[in-house]
Amino acid sequence: MAGSGDGAALSFEGAGALVTGGASGLGAATVRALLARGARVAIVDYNEEAAQGLASELGESTRAFAADVTDEQAMSAAVDGTREAFGSLRVAVLCAGVGWAERVVSKQGPANLEVFAHVVRVNVIGTFNSLRLVAAAMNDNEPDEDGQRGVAIMTASVAAFDGQIGQTAYAASKGGVASLTLPAARDLAGRGIRVNTIAPGVFDTPMMGALPQDQRDALAANVPFPKRLGQPDEFALLACQLAEHPYLNGVVVRLDGSLRMPPR
């Protein structure tokens, strides 16, 4: 990782990186983007088969680790394995998350508390668990000339700000990630570790692909410009830019084509 007192950009060449939720969607696109820039990347995913398959496809500069992001031991093993494989961990992009749609009260009665807790656990606690472990690993790195040891990029959602009907669990959890960004960046500033977050809008991911075409078209029509769904490689591009820029720290960036989600 290159750097200098005048704020030189981070170099990905040879850097050890880790992506949670890295086997599909936004995470897989980020894995490919980091590799294209010369990084060596650990693919961490709940789906072991998918992670192994992508690592086999992408070659020797990758490693695959199966882990539930809420599992302390599994995530710790993935972080340790990344350091062993690549020598150090400099960049982490935390994409793992889940969604759920349910109103606070429906014809079936009050919302399922267990499901709400699960979404919050994966999206908030899982993100924090991953962040604390990757940051601890980065803390052991030699700082560059700018004093930087590493960078973590988290994933929120525009639902953190524009939660729709039925999105209480998802919006609350992604709001938690957005609110985590600044205090985490401040916590880690003295260690030379930056923390930023992306809040994507409507993206063409496997989850979106499960919707009927008319619903996909309606979502795209709500985007002011470009009037389409976002592409995973556009998320990956921003993740790399946030990691590379030496002065970006503690920010949440909406990546949404200026979309503001309507109530439904």
C-alpha positions in Angstrom: 0.0 0.0 0.0 1.6 3.2 -1.1 1.4 6.5 0.7 3.2 9.7 1.5 2.9 12.7 3.7 1.3 14.6 0.9 -1.7 12.2 0.8 -0.8 9.8 -2.0 -3.6 7.4 -3.0 -3.6 3.9 -1.6 -2.2 1.3 -4.1 -4.0 -2.0 -4.3 -1.0 -3.8 -5.9 -0.2 -6.8 -3.8 -2.4 -5.7 -0.9 -4.4 -8.2 1.1 -8.1 -7.6 0.9 -11.2 -9.3 2.3 -14.8 -9.1 1.1 -17.8 -10.4 3.2 -20.8 -11.5 1.2 -18.1 -11.9 -1.5 -19.5 -14.9 -3.4 -22.4 -13.1 -5.2 -23.9 -9.7 -6.1 -22.2 -6.6 -4.9 -19.6 -8.5 -3.0 -18.5 -10.7 -6.0 -18.3 -7.6 -8.2 -16.1 -6.0 -5.6 -13.8 -9.1 -5.4 -13.3 -8.8 -9.2 -12.6 -5.1 -9.1 -10.0 -5.5 -6.3 -8.3 -8.3 -8.2 -8.3 -6.2 -11.4 -6.4 -3.5 -9.4 -3.7 -6.0 -8.3 -5.1 -6.9 -4.8 -5.2 -10.4 -3.4 -8.7 -11.1 -2.1 -10.3 -13.3 0.5 -13.9 -14.2 -0.4 -15.9 -14.6 2.8 -19.4 -15.9 2.5 -22.0 -17.9 4.3 -22.3 -20.1 1.2 -19.2 -22.1 1.2 -19.8 -23.8 -2.1 -20.3 -20.4 -3.9 -17.2 -18.9 -2.3 -15.1 -21.9 -3.3 -16.5 -21.8 -6.8 -15.7 -18.2 -7.3 -12.2 -18.6 -5.9 -11.6 -21.5 -8.3 -12.8 -19.4 -11.2 -10.7 -16.3 -10.3 -7.4 -18.1 -9.5 -4.5 -18.1 -7.1 -4.8 -14.5 -5.9 -8.0 -15.4 -4.1 -8.9 -17.5 -1.1 -12.3 -18.7 0.1 -13.6 -18.8 3.6 -17.0 -19.9 4.8 -18.3 -17.8 7.7 -21.5 -16.4 9.2 -20.6 -12.8 9.9 -22.3 -13.0 13.3 -20.0 -15.9 14.3 -17.0 -14.6 16.2 -14.9 -17.7 15.8 -15.7 -18.2 12.1 -15.0 -14.6 11.2 -11.8 -14.5 13.3 -10.6 -17.6 11.4 -11.4 -15.9 8.1 -9.4 -12.8 9.1 -6.5 -14.9 10.4 -6.6 -17.0 7.2 -6.4 -13.9 5.1 -3.4 -12.6 6.9 -1.7 -16.0 6.7 -2.4 -16.2 2.9 -1.5 -12.7 2.0 0.9 -11.5 4.7 -1.4 -8.7 5.9 -4.9 -7.3 5.5 -5.1 -3.7 4.2 -8.6 -3.4 2.7 -12.0 -4.8 3.8 -15.3 -4.4 2.1 -18.2 -5.6 4.2 -21.2 -6.5 1.9 -22.8 -9.3 3.8 -26.5 -8.7 4.7 -30.0 -9.9 4.6 -33.4 -8.3 3.9 -37.0 -8.8 4.9 -40.4 -7.2 4.2 -43.1 -7.1 6.8 -45.4 -4.5 8.2 -45.4 -3.6 11.9 -48.9 -4.9 12.1 -50.6 -6.9 9.3 -53.8 -9.0 9.0 -51.8 -11.8 10.6 -51.1 -9.7 13.7 -47.9 -8.0 14.9 -44.6 -8.4 13.0 -42.4 -11.4 13.8 -39.9 -10.2 16.4 -37.6 -13.1 15.8 -37.2 -12.1 12.1 -36.7 -8.5 13.0 -33.9 -9.5 15.4 -32.3 -11.7 12.8 -32.1 -8.9 10.3 -30.6 -6.6 12.8 -28.2 -9.3 14.0 -26.9 -10.0 10.6 -26.8 -6.5 9.2 -25.7 -4.5 12.3 -24.0 -7.0 14.6 -22.5 -9.0 11.7 -21.1 -5.8 10.2 -19.6 -4.6 13.5 -18.2 -8.1 14.3 -16.5 -8.0 10.9 -15.3 -4.4 11.3 -13.7 -5.0 14.8 -11.9 -8.1 13.6 -10.5 -6.6 10.3 -9.5 -3.4 12.2 -7.6 -5.4 14.8 -5.7 -7.1 12.0 -5.0 -3.8 10.2 -3.7 -2.4 13.5 -0.7 -4.7 13.2 0.3 -3.3 9.8 3.2 -1.0 9.3 1.8 2.5 8.6 2.5 4.1 5.3 4.1 7.6 5.1 0.7 9.1 5.7 0.2 7.0 8.8 -2.4 4.8 7.2 -2.7 1.1 8.1 -5.9 0.1 6.4 -9.4 1.0 5.3 -12.8 -0.6 5.8 -15.9 0.0 3.6 -19.3 -1.0 5.0 -22.6 -1.4 3.2 -25.8 0.4 4.3 -28.7 1.2 1.9 -30.9 4.2 0.9 -33.4 2.4 3.1 -31.5 3.8 6.0 -32.9 7.2 5.1 -36.0 6.4 2.9 -37.3 3.2 4.4 -40.5 2.1 2.6 -43.6 0.4 3.9 -42.7 -3.1 5.2 -39.0 -2.2 5.6 -38.8 -1.5 9.3 -36.3 -4.3 10.0 -34.1 -3.6 7.0 -34.2 0.2 7.3 -33.5 0.0 11.1 -30.5 -2.3 10.5 -29.1 -0.3 7.6 -29.6 2.9 9.6 -27.5 1.3 12.3 -24.7 0.7 9.8 -24.9 4.3 8.6 -24.8 5.6 12.1 -21.9 3.3 13.0 -19.7 4.9 10.3 -18.6 8.2 11.9 -17.9 7.0 15.5 -16.0 3.9 14.1 -13.9 6.2 12.0 -13.2 8.4 15.0 -12.4 5.4 17.1 -9.9 4.1 14.6 -8.4 7.4 13.5 -5.5 7.1 16.0 -4.7 3.8 14.5 -4.6 5.0 11.0 -7.6 3.0 9.8 -10.3 4.8 7.7 -14.0 3.7 7.7 -16.5 4.7 5.0 -19.9 3.4 4.0 -21.8 3.0 0.7 -25.6 3.3 0.8 -26.7 1.8 -2.6 -30.1 2.3 -4.1 -31.8 -0.2 -6.4 -29.2 -2.5 -7.9 -29.3 -5.3 -10.4 -28.3 -8.1 -8.0 -29.6 -11.7 -7.7 -32.0 -10.6 -5.1 -33.5 -8.1 -7.5 -33.4 -10.7 -10.3 -36.0 -12.7 -8.4 -38.6 -9.9 -8.9 -41.0 -10.0 -11.9 -39.8 -7.8 -14.9 -42.7 -5.3 -14.4 -41.6 -4.6 -10.8 -37.9 -4.3 -11.9 -39.0 -1.8 -14.6 -41.1 0.2 -12.0 -38.1 0.5 -9.7 -35.8 1.6 -12.5 -38.4 4.2 -13.6 -38.2 5.9 -10.2 -34.5 6.6 -10.6 -34.1 10.2 -11.9 -30.8 9.6 -13.8 -29.4 7.3 -15.0 -32.9 5.9 -15.4 -32.0 2.3 -14.7 -31.0 -0.1 -12.0 -27.5 0.3 -10.7 -24.9 -2.3 -11.8 -22.8 -4.3 -9.3 -19.6 -3.2 -10.9 -20.6 0.5 -10.2 -20.8 -0.4 -6.5 -17.4 -2.0 -6.8 -16.0 1.0 -8.5 -17.1 3.3 -5.6 -15.8 0.8 -3.0 -12.4 0.9 -4.7 -12.5 4.8 -4.9 -13.4 5.1 -1.3 -10.6 2.8 -0.3 -8.1 4.5 -2.6 -8.8 8.1 -1.6 -6.5 9.0 1.3 -8.7 11.8 2.7 -12.2 10.2 2.6 -13.0 9.1 6.1 -16.2 8.8 8.2 -18.6 9.3 5.3 -21.7 7.6 4.0 -22.1 7.9 0.3 -25.5 7.4 -1.4 -25.1 5.5 -4.7 -28.6 5.9 -6.1 -28.9 8.1 -9.2 -30.5 10.7 -7.0 -33.3 8.3 -6.1 -35.5 9.1 -3.1 -37.6 6.1 -2.3 -41.4 6.7 -2.1 -43.4 5.2 0.7 -44.2 2.1 -1.3 
